[in-house]
């Protein structure tokens, strides 16, 4: 019960974000839940069908946005164009740029760690062959 309340509060607090990104996810959850009555195979089919419906709904929302932009362009409505651009910037703004920066730092960290591991492997193999040659020369 508490998790449902937390999920509802979380979804309601993201009211300024565009929810059309979640249409395929919601469709697959609803389709999988409805299909689970018939077993695992029907649940998978229901989730796939729900995902497809969600993608179509998301595409319809994108077509509506494109229609609004074209209408604003053809009528010369500068205020509507500026408002649309401002809404787009808010949707992919500050937090997305921060996340991109964090992902870049994580990628660089993974590359550095992988290079360090490869260097250690190479160095230990080099030392091992050197020690083995030294032992053979002593015998």
Buried (B, 14 or more C-beta within 10 A) or exposed (E): EEEEEEEEEEEEEEEEEBEBEBBBEBBBBBBBEBBBEEEEEBBBBBBBBBBBBBBEBBEEBEEEBEEBBEEBEEEEBEEBBEEBEEEEEEEEEEEEEEEEEEEEEEEEEEEEEEEEEEEEEEEEEEEEEEEEEEEEEEE
